[in-house]
Amino acid sequence: EIPRVTGVQTCALPISVISKTPELAEKVKFIQNVHGNIINPFAAFIILQTSKTMGIRVKQQSANAMAIAQYLEKHPKVTKVCYPGLASHPQKALADKYHRNGIHGGMLWFDIIGGAPAGTALMNLIQRPWSLCENLGATESIITACAVMTHANMLKEDRLKVGITDGFIRISCGIEEADRKSTRLNSSHPRYL
């Protein structure tokens, strides 16, 4: 998530390649030589500018994700919420060990009753500040019904093998106020959420 958060305008994505063996390093070096490995000046400028506020943005996204996760955990139409900051998360102790200062990031997912039809209805009725998008880690909050959007081309049995149920909803929290987000989630359609 950090590289995506760095390029907050979602127009720049810095990447580094680390190789395990000298042979792999040589292959990577060849590709760098053939294709180039230096980002253009404008992308470098954008990354530099957005890195100045990255700490503040990540803290806000994390706080928002925790608030939304806690709200969803109590919702009667939600069967499961997965966010490493929640006490109910199976690896909470591990997350606390490696995530500094309780900052667990802006990503979470939840399962809603009603499967794909409920997920589709929620996507059709959701209001700002939520955006429908398949991108992650931006300053705006993004919501995705994975079974009918990002993973719609997968066979259902393959999707289920990797844990993506029909009611699987993924959220990437932005920097907007958490109260506004939970209100919009709830008011999007009472039958579905």
Number of C-alpha atoms within 10 A of each C-alpha: 13 12 15 18 24 26 24 22 16 17 10 21 18 13 9 6 6 8 11 7 8 9 10 12 14 12 12 15 14 12 12 12 10 9 9 10 12 8 13 9 9 10 15 15 13 18 22 13 14 17 16 11 12 16 13 11 22 24 18 22 30 23 23 26 28 25 18 22 25 16 17 24 18 12 15 10 17 17 15 19 25 18 25 24 24 18 11 13 14 12 14 15 13 11 18 15 11 11 14 9 9 16 20 24 24 28 24 22 21 20 22 24 19 17 17 19 16 20 25 20 17 24 21 12 13 18 16 14 18 23 17 17 15 14 15 22 27 22 20 19 27 22 23 25 32 22 25 19 15 13 14 13 10 12 10 14 11 11 17 13 9 8 10 20 20 24 24 23 24 21 24 28 31 27 21 16 15 22 13 13 21 19 12 17 23 18 15 19 16 10 13 21 20
